Amino acid sequence: FRPGPFSCRAAAMAYPGEDYDNEAAYDPYAYSNDYDMHTGDPKQDLAYERQYEQQTYQVIPEVIKNFIQYFHKTVSDLIDQKVYELQASRVSSDVIDQKVYEIQDIYENSWTKLTERFFKNTPWPEAEAIAPQVGNDAVFLILYKELYYRHIYAKVSGGPTLEQRFESYYNYCNLFNYILNADGPAPLELPNQWLWDIIDEFIYQFQSFSQYRCKTAKKSEEEIDFLRSNPKIWNVHSVLNVLHSLVDKSNINRQLEVYTSGGDPESVAGEYGRHSLYKMLGYFSLVGLLRLHSLLGDYYQAIKVLENIELNKK
């Protein structure tokens, strides 16, 4: 399978300008204090946490609001810096690296700790509920929903509903459209671990939906008809198209060829592949294609996609 120009059907979405209104009110010390809302009394702390576990989060706790605002400000600052550096024809800088490190700490530590404390077996607040906290920043909300739906798949009892499976697919379409269809490199960088998890989860949710769609015994006629009338949702060709488009956009195969021969991969990376976001998504998509072709039983293509990766190199 070889893709044409990238396309992924998704809900229409407009990207905002620089409309972050809460920056002046942000207090990082308030975030830290709220994050550690413990009294020192184990009984009071346990009662406090159980109180929040029992809530449906129609009213979002202040500690979560502060975290979301901090998370958004960190991502927003990175995007603003990336816009500036793209305009100056720079690929990266120490400032970008520091911002990515801050996002990595949020992603690997803060998000995990708050999930364990407040949302161990329940969903995080819906994107619509937190949108006012982040000035309806569409790009941030896409990233938030990627984490939101992934948590539902992994931790929420009963797993995702049919509607949530569809919404997660549309959100991935919005994410990949933003990255692949922009006029020039998208002003975004993310930690490598998050980029890998995006590709890994995208393929996992495709596999999960394929299995879900085949199990019709306990589904209502309405649900079966709904699935039949939406054959393009989580369609294998859409998933393949995304992965191949990321590989092509990044020139990762050519970069690997040159690197293997002792040359400088930057010399063939192109406008997009010079940037870490595209280079790493392209590289991880090669591994994703290995996995996807293996799931489809096409083992020749599975091995073929790795032809430029030296598997025996230490």
N, C-alpha and C positions, 0 to 999 in steps of 0.2 A: 504493500500500500504506500503510495506517495501522495502527499496532500497538494491541493492547489493553494491559492492565497488563503491565509488563515481566516476562518469564520467560526463563531460559536454562538448559537442562538441564546440570547439572554434578554432579560428585561431592559428596556431603555434606561440609560443612566447618564446624568449630566455630572461633570466633575466641577467642583467649586473652585473659586479663586481663593485668595488669602483672606478668609473670613473668620479667623479664629478670634472670638470675642472674649474668651475667658482668660486670656494669657495674663492680663494685668491683675486678675484676682487670684491667680495661682500662687500658692504658698507651699513650697516643697517641705517645709518643716511641719506644716499641718498634715501633709500626707504621711510623713513618717510617724507622727504621733498617733494618727488614727489607725495606721496599720498595726500598731502595737497596742491595741486597746485591751490590755490586760490589767487587772486590778492588783495582782499579786496574791489574791485569795483564790485557791483552786476551785472552791465551790461556786463562787460568783462567776469565775471565768467559764466554768462548764455550763452554768445556767445561761450565761450570756450567749454562748455559742449554740446551745440547743434552741434558744429563742429564735435565732436567725435560721437554723436548720428547718424549723417548723413553718417559717414564713414562705409565701409564694412569690415574694419579691415583686409584688405590684408596687410597693414602695421600696426603692433601692436604698440599702444602708449607706450612710455617709462614707464609710470606709471604702465601699465599692465605687461610689461617685468620685471620690478623691483619686482612687487608683486609675479609673478610666480617664480622668482629666490629665493625670500625670502621663499615662501611656500615650494619650493623644498628643500632648505637647511634645513629647520626645519624638514621635513619628513626624509630627508637623515640622518641628525644627530641622529634622534630617532632610525632609523634602524641600524645605526652603533653601537649605544649604546646597542640596544637589541641583536645584534649579540655577542657583548662582554659579556653581562650578560648571554646569553644562553650558551656560552662556559664555563662560570664560574658556571654554574648550578644555577643561580639565577632566581627567578620568576619575581621580580620587584625591583624598587628602587626609591628613591626620585628624581634621575636624570630623569628616565623614566616618572615619574609623572609630572615633570616640563615640559618635552617635550610635553607630551599629552595635558597639559594645554595650551601651546603655540599654538598647532594645533587647539585646541578647539576655541581659540580666533580668529584665522584665519578663521575657518569654520563658526563660528556663527556671527562674526562681520565684518572682513575685506572683505571676499567674498561677503557677503550680501550688504555691502555699495558700493563696486565696481560694483556689478551687477546692483544695483539701479541707479548708476551714469552713467555707460557706456553701459550696456547691458540689459536695462529694458525690451525690447521686441525683442531683437535680440540675436543670439547665441554668446557665448564666442568664442575666436579664436579656430580653430580646433587643435586637439592634434598634428598633423603634423607640424602646424605652430609654436607651442611653444616648440617642441621637442629639437631644437638646444639650447634653453635657459636652458635646464635641462640635457644636456649631453645624450639625448635619454634614460633617465632612465625609463625602462619599467614599474617598479612597480609604480613609481610616475605617469606616464602617464595613467595607469589603474585607479588610484584614481582620477586624473583630469577628465578623460572621464566619470567617474561615475557622477561627478558634472555637466559636460558639457551636457550630455544627459538628466539628470534630469531637468536642466534648460530649455531645449528645450521643454520637455513635459509640463512644468508648465507655461512658460511665452511667448514662441515664437509664434507669430500669425500663425495659421494653424496647429500647432503641428508638430510632427516628420513626416518625409517622411517614406516610406516603408523601404528604405535603412537604415535610421537612427534607425528604430525599430530593424532591424536585427543587426546592428552594436552594439547597446546598449546591446542586448542579448549576443552577442559574448564577449563583454567587461565584463559583469557579469560572464560569464563562465571563462574568464581569471582570474578574481578576486578570484572566489571560487576555481578554480584549484590551484592557488598560495597558498591559505590558507589551503586547504584540502589535497593536494597531495604532500606537501613538506615532505622531510625526517626529521621529527621532527617539532616542532612548528615553524611557520613562524616568522621571526624577525620583527614583526610589532605590534603596538598598536595604537588604534584610540579612540577618545572620544566616550563615550557611546551614545551620541546623534547621531553622525554620523553612528555608527553601527546600531542603531535602524532605522535610515533613509534608510540605505542600504537595510535592510530586507523589510521595508515598501514599498519602491519604487520598489523593485524587484517584489513583488506581485502585486502592482498597474500596472506596465508595462505589466505583464502577463495578467491581467484583461483587460487592454486597448487594447492589441493586439487581444485578443479573441473577443472582441466586434468589432474591426476594421475588422477582417477576415470575420465576418459574414455579414457585410454590403457590398454586392456585386453590388448594383444597380448602383453606380456611378464609378465603377472600369472598366478599360479597360480589354479586353481579355488577353492581355499580362500580366497585373498585376495579374489577377485571376490565370493564368497558373503558374506564378511565385510562388504564395502562395501555389498552389497545389503541386508543385515540391519541396517544402521545408516544409514538415509537422512537422519536428522535432524542428523547430524554435519556441520558446515559447511554447513548448509542456508541457502539465500539468504534465506528468511523470518526465520531467527534473526539473521542479520547485519543485515538491514534493521531488525528490531525493536530491536536494540541501539542503532543510530545514531539512530532516531527517538525512542527513549526518552531518550537523552542530550540531544537537542534539546529535547524537551518538558520534561524535568526542570529544565533551565537557563533556560527562558523566553527563549532566545537570540533567537528571531525577534522577540518583542515588545521585547526590549532594543534590537535593531538598529533597529526601527521608530522608537522614541522617540529614539534617538541621532541618526538621520538627520533627524528633524524638529527637532533642536536641544534636546531635553529631556534629562533625567537618567535614564540606563538603570537606575540603582540603584533608582529609584522603582517599577519594574515587575519587578525581577529575582526577587522572591519569596524564600522561605526558602533555596532551594538556589542559585539563580542569582547571589546576592550573593557566593558563594564562588568563588575563582579556579578551583578544581578543576572545578566544574560548568560555570562560564561558558566556560572554554577548551575543555573536552571537547565542550560543545554547539556551539561555534563550529567546531571542527575537524570535528565530525560532519557539519556542513553541507557542508564541502568533501569529506568522505568520501562523502556521498550523491551529490554531483556525480560523483565517480569511479565509484561503484558503478552508478548508473543509466546512465552512459556505457558501462560494461562490458556491461550488460544490453541495450544498444541503445535505451533509452528516453530519447532526447535532450531531449524536452519536459520530463520530470520532472527531468532533470539540470539544466537551466537554471532551472526553477521553484524549486528549493530555494535558489537564490542570489538570489531576488527582493529580499531585504532587505539585500543586501550591495552597496555602491556600488563596482563594479569599476573605474570610471573616476576614482575619487577618489584624489588623490595625498597 
